[in-house]
Amino acid sequence: METEKIIETESNGLTEASAEAKAEAKAETMNDYAKELEASFRKIGEGDILKGTVIAVSEEEVVLDLNYYAQGIIKAADLSKAPDFLITRDINIGEVIEATVIKTDDGQGNIKLSRILANQVLAWVKLEEYCAKGRDFFVKITGVTKGGVLCYLEEIRGFIPASQLSLDYVEDVTPWLNKIVKARVITVDRAKEKLILSAKIVLREELQEERERKISMIIPGSILEGKVEKLMDFGAFINLGDGISGLVHISQISRERIKSAGDVLKVGSEVKVKVLKVNEGKISLSIKALEEEAPIEKIEDFNYKSDGRITTSLENLITDLKL
């Protein structure tokens, strides 16, 4: 009897599992049907921006699954204006693309689309966000002009002025062609289709961050060597290397009272300094502190007598003393 109960229980379990599987399959079928029904009721018109998944790529066109009864087709000429764009390299299966409807029927039952037209709307919105947030991008320089270089971001042609290419002065921009630079969007004007970027701003910030990192490693009390790079009425700036400089205030130059730093120091002179304080990226140095800490050697008062003997003052005192 117990065996029969076990068999019956297992049988009931299988029946319940089978019923659940059938219910899940039915639910999936209904969901698929609902999606197809929804797709059939969708109305697509020219000028609409649609989002689709790439399901095929060739040298001539890209095919999109639009979750619609018709597929989307984007011809190569409607994908990008970038001069170095290559459809088989830059478009991948599974990628999601937004594009504008050019025709609801291209004559073969497909919806003809253009990503270039969609970018004229969507890309400028993105670029405005990038500008507001100060985002940086790696861009390839695809062309040069008299006043700067050209690049593309979000399929929109951008311009980097020569003055914004480097921290140094750039006279000839030709060597920059095909180089990849890190730049920030600084101006976006959708009405005038103007996009301006700057690599100089990024470089300046990176340089400042590196400088702050190096300064943070300098410990007060350290003894450093450097060169006098600039003399001022209030003190002298000492070049400590790696683009880092510190200030020796006039009161920290010498134990003696001086009127100006030039009374003791010269530009280019090598000096040893002690780090007094590091605060907010500024380094306070002292030369006087090293002088004060230097050990004082005991110098005895030697006297030379005409008979060739060298004696100390104490010996002279005892010798000359008459009892």
Helices and strands as residue ranges (DSSP letters): H 2-41, E 49-57, E 61-65, E 72-75, G 76-78, H 87-90, E 96-103, E 111-114, H 115-133, E 136-144, E 148-153, E 156-161, G 162-164, G 174-176, E 180-189, E 194-198, H 200-216, E 223-232, E 235-241, E 244-249, G 250-252, G 261-263, E 270-279, E 282-286, H 288-293, E 302-304, E 310-312, H 313-320
